[in-house]
Amino acid sequence: MSRQVSRDTSPELAVRRLLHASGQRYRLHRPVPGHPRRTIDIAFPGLKIAVFLDGCFWHGCPEHATQPKANAQWWRVKLDRNIARDAETSKSLTEAGWTVLRFWEHEDPADVAARIAEVTRERRSSAPSRH
């Protein structure tokens, strides 16, 4: 497991390239408020938008998740804990006023980037003016 890439995955890099090319500016791997060991994959702190790009295996994708046969009980507990942690993180951020966007690694990066851009536009247009 220590060899598993946890950040800067191919899907994450593809989405980030598209966001940057479209003029979006963001922060990477920001700590989740109240949970210092957890990080937001792509954060728009001023707009309070948190983006997570979840791996199908590690986060329990309903389409692509697999169940290891070796040491099955241990893996089931581990993966269930990951899913519960994701839910807790989303809830914590939402309660703190953040918009949480979660995407699966298999989703088309262009679609993901378009959805993120849409939410940032909506958030900017509804934000009070700073004048």
Beta strands, then each sheet from edge to edge (+ up, - down):
strand 1: 27-32
strand 2: 35-44
strand 3: 49-54
strand 4: 99-104
sheet 1: 1+ 2- 3+ 4+
end
